[in-house]
Amino acid sequence: MNPVIVVHGGGASSISKDRKERVRQGIIKAAEEGYRILRDGGSAVDAVEGAVTFLENHPEFNAGCGSVLNVNGDVEMDASIMNGKDLSAGAVSAVRCIANPIKLARLVMEKTTHCFLTDQGAAKFAAAMGVPTIPKEQLVTERNVKRLEKEKGALKSDCQQDLGTVGAVALDSKGNVAYATSTGGIVNKMVGRVGDTPCIGSGGYADNDIGAISTTGHGESILKVNLARLTLFHVEQGRTLEEAADMALGYMKSKLRGLGGVILVSKAGDWAVKWTSTSMPWAAAKDGKLHSGIDLNETSVADLP
Ligand SMILES: CC(C)C[C@H](NC(=O)C[C@H](N)C(=O)O)C(=O)O
């Protein structure tokens, strides 16, 4: 099986030119990192964790350092990961003061008998696993302080913001698929608000008999339609990845006016990226080629290093 990895950097409205370049470089580096892990014999789970960790550490993306701020100006993060081999899954929500929520989600998956830990329980588990805490200021960027101020000043919140939730899907050489998704959520959210990202079936899904998917977009809408599992259901019914993504995103838009994006890989190694938000930074690596883009009808192809 030829390994494949696809990554996304969330939905976005208008990205400034400067920022676009940084986002483009970041998303490409994340795909390269994931692909390197796969080529070195790593598993699909290793690859999606590696790519998402890279993006959590990148301040331009809404996950880890770079997360948007809640109504109190604090960072509360959600993340989930799933192994398509045995449907094992791990998730954390409303976690604070750690650098990489996706790593904690993987620990939940592999070191507990549970799927999902939240808030204080997740923090206790992190401490027990030796995950270091970091000062909360370390996750807060200048850009996000300004963004919260702007949001609080705004009369009505716009559902489509310039954000950057991150996610990855991968297929490894043994035919195993996995997904990982991580976010700071939505700017100015209530304390304790949990979105789609840590919810298995909404923020993502992975099953070796079908494929893997990671989602981004308006969390409340994604939760209501179970966007990830819904899309894979259409794949199971014989639709192509593109058709399935169009159907599920179309359903979410028509029912709820909710916008979002998805990245997919099938068990056969096909991949697809689709979104209804204005743009979505993405990159895909397969067969030594790196495909990437941000806006509609804009795809570049390059040789992988
Ligand atoms: C407007 C959308 C496309 C922006 C998108 N937001 C999320 O994915 C938020 C996450 N699903 C949640 O609800 O917690 C982003 O961050 O890029």
The ligand as a Tripos MOL2 file, in Angstrom:
@<TRIPOS>MOLECULE
LIG
   17    16     1     0     0
SMALL
NO_CHARGES

@<TRIPOS>ATOM
      1 C1        -15.8740   29.0790   10.2230 C.3       1 LIG1
      2 C2        -15.1100   27.8000   10.3640 C.3       1 LIG1
      3 C3        -15.0070   27.1410    8.9970 C.3       1 LIG1
      4 C4        -13.7370   28.0640   10.9610 C.3       1 LIG1
      5 C5        -13.0940   26.8280   11.5750 C.3       1 LIG1
      6 N1        -13.6660   26.5580   12.8530 N.am      1 LIG1
      7 C6        -13.6730   25.3450   13.4070 C.2       1 LIG1
      8 O1        -13.3180   24.3840   12.8030 O.2       1 LIG1
      9 C7        -14.1590   25.2870   14.8450 C.3       1 LIG1
     10 C8        -14.4580   23.9360   15.3740 C.3       1 LIG1
     11 N2        -15.0840   23.0660   14.4440 N.3       1 LIG1
     12 C9        -15.3990   24.1840   16.5630 C.2       1 LIG1
     13 O2        -16.5630   24.4820   16.3190 O.co2     1 LIG1
     14 O3        -14.9290   24.1180   17.6970 O.co2     1 LIG1
     15 C10       -11.5980   27.0460   11.7970 C.2       1 LIG1
     16 O4        -11.1440   27.1330   12.9450 O.co2     1 LIG1
     17 O5        -10.8720   27.0950   10.8320 O.co2     1 LIG1
@<TRIPOS>BOND
     1     1     2 1
     2     2     3 1
     3     2     4 1
     4     4     5 1
     5     5     6 1
     6     5    15 1
     7     6     7 1
     8     7     8 2
     9     7     9 1
    10     9    10 1
    11    10    11 1
    12    10    12 1
    13    12    13 2
    14    12    14 1
    15    15    16 2
    16    15    17 1
@<TRIPOS>SUBSTRUCTURE
     1 LIG1         1 GROUP 0 **** ****
